[in-house]
C-alpha cells in the first residue's frame, strides 16, 4: 500500500465496516474490503487492458454511481489522475475541456452514448479509448466494456512512491471568461481537507452521509466523501438529488450529515414530508455553493434543524470554516471560524489586512489549497500569491474571528449552485444573427437563487424574437447557463472607458 491507496489502507483497518450503500442497487451495502477489491480489479483493468500509466488522465462522464467512486480510488492506486466531466455541459463545452486535459481514457455511463458520438464528430481532441459502464449502450462496437474488469485479480496493483503534491483529481472550474480550467486536487490538498473536516466538524466512523451532489464537483468528492473514507464512515450513493430519497435516507439509512445547495434545501422545505420532522435527526446540515436566503434558515430553525451555511471553492477544500451549533442562530449568515489547518484573512486592494467588520477580499492559506490549474501556470500565479489563495470573494470578519461572505468580486452569477460566467454567455448571444450587442445580468430567482437575464441590442431590421435567441443559447450552452429572460434595449450604457456599465444595467433591468 502507498500514499494513493486510500481504500487499501482503510480496508486493512476496518475491513467489515460498511463503506457504501448503493441506492442504484436498492441500497446494497458494500464493505471497505469489498470496495477495495473492486477498486483493485478496476486498477488492473485500467493498467493492463487499457494501458493507463502514472500521470495519465482517466475521464468519466456519468451520473453519480459507485463506478465513479471505483474509478477515483483506482486512479489513486495507479498514480493516474481522475478527471470527472460535467454531464450538464454541451458536447461543444465538453470538447473544450477534453482539449485542455487530454485524457487517455473516457468512461461513460448510460444515457451518454449520443454525447460520446457528438464528441467524436466535433471535438478537436478525443481520448484514445472509450469505455462503456455496466448498463450503458456502447456508442460504437469497438468501445471497451467496463465489465471486463470483473475478470481481473482483486489483489493490489504494484505499489508506487507517490508524492504529496502529485495531482489525484482534475476538477473542472471556470474563469471570468468561462474558458474551462482544470484545478489540480493533489494528494496533499484532498488529505488536508479530509483531516480538517474530521478534526473541526467532528466526523467519525459512525457518520453516514448522503452523496447526491454531483461527483464532477468538489462538493460531491470532498465535502463528506473523502473525509468519511479517512474516518471509516459510510456514504449513501444516489444518482442525483431527489427529495424523497433524502427523507428516506435520514429515516431508514441512518444518514447523520447532509450537504446541499440552497435550491435543494428549498425543495426539501416545500416537500410534504418536511412537516414530519424527519430531518431533525441530522447532526450536520450545511448549505453551500451559493448564498442561502436568510428566510430559508429560519424555516429550518423553526423545525429544530440547525441549518447553517458553509464556504468553499474548488481551489481550496472545499471545507474552510465551521460554525459551532451554539452560534448558528446567534450569528446568522456566518460561515464561522477557519478549520484546524486553514488560515484566512480579509485584505484591501493593497492586500493589507483590514480591521474587524470591514469588507475586503477573502484570502486563504493551508495544505488544503489546490496544486494549481492544469497546464496554466500564468493563471495559477494570478490566484496564488505569496502562498495565499486569492478567492476573488468579498468577506468580513467580526471581532470574535468569525467570517461572513459579503458577495463575489468575480464577474459571475450562481444559479442552483452552478457558476455562470457572463462573458461566455454573452459570446454565444452575440453569435445570433439578430443580436448586435448583449450583456448578461444575474437576477434573483426563488428556486435557483439567481438566473440569467439577457439584455440585447438588436441588429438593424431584426425582429425582437426572444424565443429564437433562447433556442440559439440552448443549442450551445448547458441548461443552467441559458438566460431565463430577454430584454430588448436600444443601446447598452457605457462607462467613461467605453465598457458596458453593468451597474447601470442592474439598476434599470436587474
C-alpha positions in Angstrom: 0.0 0.0 0.0 1.1 3.6 -0.7 0.0 7.2 -0.3 -2.6 6.9 -3.0 -4.1 3.6 -1.9 -6.7 5.0 0.5 -9.1 2.1 0.2 -6.3 -0.5 0.8 -5.3 1.3 4.0 -8.9 1.7 5.2 -9.8 -1.9 4.3 -6.8 -3.1 6.4 -8.1 -1.1 9.4 -11.9 -1.7 9.2 -12.5 -4.4 6.5 -16.0 -5.2 7.6 -17.3 -1.7 8.1 -19.9 -0.7 5.6 -18.4 1.9 3.3 -21.2 2.5 0.8 -24.9 2.0 0.5 -25.6 1.8 -3.2 -29.1 3.2 -3.9 -28.7 2.4 -7.5 -28.8 -1.2 -6.5 -31.6 -1.0 -3.9 -29.4 0.2 -1.1 -26.9 -2.7 -1.4 -24.2 -2.4 1.3 -20.6 -2.6 0.3 -17.9 -3.1 2.9 -14.4 -1.5 2.7 -12.9 -4.9 1.9 -15.4 -5.5 -0.9 -15.0 -1.9 -2.3 -11.2 -2.2 -2.1 -11.3 -5.5 -4.1 -13.5 -3.8 -6.8 -11.1 -0.9 -7.0 -8.2 -3.2 -7.3 -9.9 -5.0 -10.2 -10.6 -1.6 -11.8 -7.0 -0.6 -11.4 -5.7 -3.8 -13.1 -8.2 -3.3 -15.9 -7.1 0.3 -16.5 -3.4 -0.7 -16.3 -3.3 -4.0 -18.2 -6.2 -3.8 -20.5 -6.2 -0.1 -21.4 -2.5 0.8 -20.8 -3.1 3.5 -18.2 0.1 4.7 -16.5 1.0 7.1 -13.8 0.0 10.6 -14.6 -2.5 9.6 -17.3 -5.9 11.2 -17.1 -8.9 9.0 -16.8 -12.1 10.9 -17.6 -15.6 9.8 -16.6 -18.9 11.1 -18.0 -21.7 9.6 -15.8 -24.3 10.3 -13.2 -23.3 9.6 -9.6 -22.6 5.9 -9.4 -20.4 3.5 -7.4 -18.4 3.0 -10.6 -17.4 6.7 -10.5 -16.0 6.1 -7.0 -14.3 2.9 -8.1 -12.5 4.9 -10.8 -11.5 7.7 -8.4 -9.8 5.3 -5.9 -8.4 3.0 -8.6 -6.7 6.0 -10.1 -5.1 6.6 -6.7 -3.7 3.1 -6.7 -2.1 3.7 -10.1 -1.0 7.3 -9.7 -3.4 8.1 -12.6 -5.5 11.3 -12.5 -9.2 11.0 -12.2 -11.0 13.6 -14.4 -14.8 13.7 -13.9 -16.7 15.5 -16.6 -19.7 17.8 -16.0 -22.6 16.0 -17.7 -24.6 19.2 -17.8 -22.3 20.7 -20.4 -23.0 20.5 -24.2 -20.7 18.5 -26.4 -19.0 21.7 -27.6 -18.2 22.7 -24.0 -17.0 19.2 -23.1 -14.8 19.2 -26.2 -13.0 22.3 -24.9 -12.4 20.6 -21.6 -11.1 17.4 -23.2 -8.7 19.5 -25.3 -7.5 21.2 -22.1 -7.0 17.9 -20.1 -6.2 15.4 -22.8 -7.3 12.2 -21.1 -6.2 8.8 -22.3 -9.4 7.1 -21.4 -13.1 8.2 -21.2 -15.5 6.1 -19.3 -19.2 6.9 -20.0 -22.4 5.7 -18.3 -25.9 5.0 -19.5 -27.7 7.8 -21.5 -24.4 9.4 -22.7 -23.7 7.4 -25.9 -25.2 10.2 -28.0 -22.9 12.7 -26.3 -19.9 10.5 -26.9 -20.8 10.3 -30.6 -21.1 14.1 -30.8 -17.7 14.4 -29.2 -16.2 12.1 -31.7 -17.6 14.2 -34.6 -16.9 17.6 -33.2 -14.1 17.7 -30.6 -10.6 18.7 -31.6 -9.3 16.1 -29.2 -10.7 12.7 -28.3 -9.3 10.1 -25.9 -7.5 7.0 -27.1 -10.1 4.6 -25.5 -13.8 4.9 -24.8 -15.2 2.6 -22.1 -18.9 1.9 -21.5 -20.0 1.1 -17.9 -22.4 -1.6 -16.9 -25.8 -0.9 -18.4 -24.5 1.6 -20.9 -25.2 1.0 -24.6 -21.8 1.2 -26.4 -21.6 4.2 -28.7 -19.6 2.1 -31.1 -18.9 -1.6 -31.4 -15.2 -1.2 -30.6 -15.7 0.6 -27.4 -14.5 -1.4 -24.4 -17.0 -2.8 -21.9 -16.1 -2.0 -18.3 -17.5 -5.4 -17.3 -14.1 -6.8 -18.4 -12.7 -5.7 -15.1 -14.6 -8.5 -13.4 -12.1 -11.0 -14.7 -9.1 -9.1 -13.2 -7.5 -10.0 -9.9 -8.6 -8.3 -6.7 -5.0 -8.2 -5.4 -3.5 -4.7 -5.1 -1.5 -3.4 -8.1 2.2 -2.8 -7.7 3.0 -0.2 -5.0 4.2 3.2 -6.1 6.0 6.0 -4.4 3.6 8.9 -4.8 4.4 12.4 -3.7 2.1 14.6 -1.7 2.0 17.3 -4.4 1.1 15.0 -7.4 -2.4 15.5 -8.7 -5.0 12.9 -7.9 -8.1 14.7 -9.4 -8.6 17.3 -12.1 -11.8 19.1 -11.1 -13.3 21.5 -13.6 -13.8 25.1 -12.8 -14.1 28.3 -14.8 -12.7 31.8 -15.0 -14.4 35.1 -15.7 -14.2 34.3 -19.4 -15.8 30.9 -19.0 -12.8 29.3 -20.5 -12.5 25.8 -18.9 -9.8 25.2 -16.4 -8.9 22.1 -14.5 -8.0 22.5 -10.9 -5.4 20.0 -9.7 -6.5 18.5 -6.4 -3.4 16.9 -5.1 -3.0 14.1 -2.5 -1.9 16.8 -0.1 -5.0 19.0 -0.7 -7.5 16.2 -0.6 -5.9 14.7 2.5 -5.7 18.0 4.3 -9.3 18.8 3.6 -10.3 15.5 5.0 -8.2 16.0 8.1 -9.5 19.5 8.6 -13.1 18.3 8.2 -12.8 15.3 10.6 -10.9 17.3 13.3 -13.1 20.5 13.0 -16.5 19.2 12.1 -16.2 16.2 14.4 -16.8 13.5 11.8 -16.4 9.9 12.9 -16.8 6.3 11.7 -20.4 6.3 12.9 -21.4 9.1 10.5 -23.4 8.4 7.4 -23.6 11.0 4.5 -26.0 11.2 1.6 -23.9 11.6 -1.5 -26.2 13.2 -4.1 -24.1 16.2 -5.0 -22.5 15.6 -8.4 -19.2 13.8 -8.4 -17.8 16.2 -11.0 -17.9 18.9 -8.3 -15.5 19.2 -5.4 -18.6 19.2 -3.2 -19.5 15.7 -4.2 -15.9 14.5 -3.9 -14.7 16.3 -0.8 -17.4 17.7 1.5 -18.0 14.3 3.0 -17.0 11.5 0.7 -13.2 11.6 1.0 -13.3 12.7 4.7 -15.6 9.7 5.5 -13.2 7.3 3.9 -10.4 8.6 6.0 -12.7 8.4 9.1 -14.1 5.0 8.2 -17.7 6.3 7.8 -20.4 5.5 5.3 -21.7 7.2 2.1 -25.1 6.6 0.6 -24.6 6.8 -3.2 -27.5 8.5 -5.0 -27.8 9.0 -8.8 -28.9 12.7 -8.2 -30.9 14.8 -5.8 -34.3 13.5 -5.0 -36.2 14.9 -2.0 -37.9 11.6 -1.2 -34.6 9.9 -1.3 -33.2 12.4 1.2 -36.0 11.9 3.7 -35.8 8.1 3.3 -32.1 8.2 3.8 -32.4 10.1 7.0 -35.3 7.9 8.3 -34.2 4.4 7.1 -30.5 4.5 6.3 -29.2 6.4 9.3 -28.0 9.5 7.5 -26.4 11.8 10.0 -24.8 14.5 7.9 -26.1 16.3 4.8 -24.7 18.9 2.4 -26.7 20.6 -0.3 -27.0 23.8 -2.3 -29.8 26.3 -1.3 -32.0 25.1 -4.2 -32.0 21.6 -2.6 -32.9 22.9 0.8 -35.8 24.9 -0.7 -37.2 21.8 -2.4 -36.9 19.8 0.8 -38.7 22.5 2.8 -41.6 22.5 0.2 -41.9 18.7 0.4 -44.9 17.1 2.1 -42.6 15.2 4.5 -40.9 18.4 5.8 -43.6 18.8 8.5 -43.0 15.3 9.8 -39.6 16.4 11.3 -37.5 13.6 9.9 -34.6 16.0 9.1 -34.4 16.9 12.8 -32.1 13.9 13.4 -29.4 15.3 11.2 -26.2 16.1 13.2 -24.8 18.3 10.5 -27.0 20.1 7.9 -24.9 22.5 5.8 -25.7 24.6 2.8 -23.0 25.7 0.3 -22.3 26.5 -3.3 -24.4 29.8 -3.3 -25.7 32.3 -0.9 -28.6 30.9 1.2 -31.5 33.3 1.8 -32.0 34.2 5.4 -35.7 33.2 5.5 -34.7 29.7 4.5 -32.6 29.4 7.6 -35.5 30.4 9.8 -37.8 27.8 8.1 -35.4 25.1 9.2 -34.7 26.5 12.6 -38.4 26.6 13.4 -38.3 22.8 12.9 -35.3 22.4 15.2 -32.9 21.8 12.4 -29.6 23.6 12.7 -29.2 24.6 9.0 -26.0 26.6 8.6 -24.0 27.9 5.7 -20.5 26.9 4.6 -17.9 28.4 2.3 -15.6 26.7 -0.1 -14.3 26.6 -3.6 -12.7 24.1 -5.9 -9.3 25.7 -5.4 -9.5 25.3 -1.6 -11.0 22.4 0.3 -13.9 23.0 -0.3 -14.3 23.0 3.5 -12.8 26.1 5.1 -14.9 27.2 8.1 -17.0 25.8 10.9 -19.7 27.5 12.9 -20.4 25.8 16.3 -24.1 24.8 17.0 -24.3 27.4 19.8 -23.6 30.2 17.3 -25.8 29.1 14.4 -28.7 31.4 15.4 -26.6 34.0 17.1 -24.6 34.7 14.0 -27.0 34.4 11.1 -25.2 34.0 7.8 -21.7 33.5 9.3 -19.6 30.7 7.9 -17.7 30.5 11.2 -14.1 30.3 12.1 -11.3 28.7 10.0 -10.8 24.9 10.2 -7.9 23.4 12.1 -5.2 23.9 9.4 -6.7 26.7 7.5 -5.6 30.3 7.7 -8.0 33.1 6.5 -7.8 36.8 6.3 -9.6 39.8 4.7 -7.5 42.3 2.8 -7.8 45.6 1.0 -6.8 46.4 -2.6 -3.1 46.6 -1.5 -3.5 43.1 0.2 -3.1 44.6 3.6 -5.4 43.1 6.4 -8.5 45.2 7.1 -9.9 45.9 10.5 -12.7 43.7 12.0 -16.0 44.4 10.4 -14.6 45.9 7.2 -15.2 44.2 3.9 -12.4 43.2 1.7 -11.2 40.2 -0.4 -11.0 36.9 1.3 -7.7 35.0 1.1 -7.0 31.6 2.5 -3.8 29.6 3.0 -3.0 26.0 4.1 -2.2 22.5 2.8 -5.8 22.1 1.6 -5.2 24.6 -1.3 -5.1 23.1 -4.8 -1.9 22.5 -6.7 -2.7 25.0 -9.5 -4.5 24.9 -12.8 -3.5 22.1 -15.2 -1.2 23.5 -17.9 -1.9 27.1 -16.9 1.0 28.4 -14.7 0.2 32.0 -15.5 -3.4 31.6 -14.4 -2.2 29.9 -11.2 0.2 32.7 -10.4 -2.7 35.2 -10.5 -4.6 33.4 -7.8 -1.9 32.0 -5.6 0.3 34.9 -4.4 2.9 34.6 -1.6 1.3 31.3 -0.6 -2.2 32.9 -0.2 -5.1 31.9 -2.4 -6.9 35.0 -3.7 -10.5 33.8 -3.7 -12.0 36.8 -5.5 -14.8 36.8 -2.9 -15.7 39.6 -0.6 -15.9 38.9 3.1 -15.7 40.5 6.6 -14.5 39.1 9.9 -16.0 40.1 13.2 -14.1 40.7 16.4 -14.6 37.1 17.5 -12.9 35.7 14.5 -16.0 34.6 12.6 -16.2 35.2 8.9 -19.2 36.4 6.8 -19.2 36.2 3.0 -20.3 39.6 1.6 -20.5 38.8 -2.1 -18.4 38.0 -5.1 -16.0 40.2 -6.8 -15.7 37.8 -9.7 -17.8 38.5 -12.8 -20.1 35.6 -12.3 -23.6 34.6 -11.1 -24.5 31.4 -9.3 -27.6 29.5 -10.4 -28.6 26.5 -8.4 -25.0 26.1 -7.1 -23.5 26.3 -10.6 -21.2 29.1 -11.8 -22.4 31.0 -14.8 -19.8 33.3 -16.4 -21.4 36.2 -18.3 -18.6 36.6 -20.8 -19.2 33.0 -22.0 -23.0 33.5 -22.4 -22.6 36.9 -24.0 -20.3 35.4 -26.6 -23.0 32.9 -27.5 -25.7 35.6 -27.6 -23.5 37.7 -29.9 -23.4 34.7 -32.3 -27.1 35.0 -33.1 -27.7 36.9 -36.4 -30.3 39.2 -34.8 -28.0 40.3 -32.0 -25.8 43.4 -32.3 -24.7 43.5 -28.6 -25.6 41.7 -25.5 -25.0 41.7 -21.7 -25.9 39.2 -19.1 -27.2 40.1 -15.7 -28.0 37.9 -12.7 -31.4 38.4 -11.3 -33.0 36.9 -8.1 -34.9 33.7 -8.5 -37.0 31.9 -5.8 -35.8 28.4 -6.7 -32.4 28.8 -8.2 -31.1 31.8 -6.2 -30.1 33.6 -9.4 -30.8 33.2 -13.1 -29.5 35.0 -16.2 -31.3 37.9 -17.9 -30.0 38.8 -21.4 -30.0 42.5 -22.3 -30.0 42.6 -26.0 -29.4 45.3 -28.7 -30.9 44.0 -32.0 -29.1 44.3 -35.3 -30.8 46.8 -37.7 -34.1 45.5 -39.0 -34.0 42.3 -36.8 -37.3 41.3 -35.1 -37.4 41.1 -31.3 -37.8 37.3 -31.2 -36.7 36.2 -27.7 -37.6 32.6 -28.2 -35.2 32.4 -31.2 -32.4 33.8 -29.2 -33.0 31.5 -26.3 -33.2 28.5 -28.6 -29.8 29.6 -30.0 -28.4 29.5 -26.5 -30.0 26.2 -25.6 -28.2 24.6 -28.5 -24.8 25.8 -27.4 -24.9 26.1 -23.6 -25.7 23.9 -20.6 -29.2 24.4 -19.4 -28.3 26.3 -16.3 -26.3 28.8 -18.3 -29.2 29.7 -20.6 -30.8 33.0 -19.8 -34.4 32.8 -18.4 -35.5 36.1 -19.9 -34.6 38.6 -22.6 -34.9 42.3 -22.5 -34.5 44.4 -25.7 -32.9 47.8 -25.5 -31.9 50.4 -28.0 -28.3 50.7 -26.6 -26.2 49.5 -23.7 -24.9 52.1 -21.2 -21.2 52.7 -21.2 -18.6 53.7 -18.6 -16.2 56.5 -19.3 -13.7 53.9 -20.5 -16.2 52.7 -23.1 -17.0 49.4 -21.3 -20.6 48.2 -20.7 -21.8 49.7 -17.5 -23.2 46.6 -15.7 -24.1 48.6 -12.6 -26.3 50.9 -14.6 -27.9 47.9 -16.3 -28.7 46.3 -13.0 -30.4 49.5 -11.8 -32.5 49.5 -15.0 -33.2 45.8 -15.6 -32.0 43.8 -12.6 
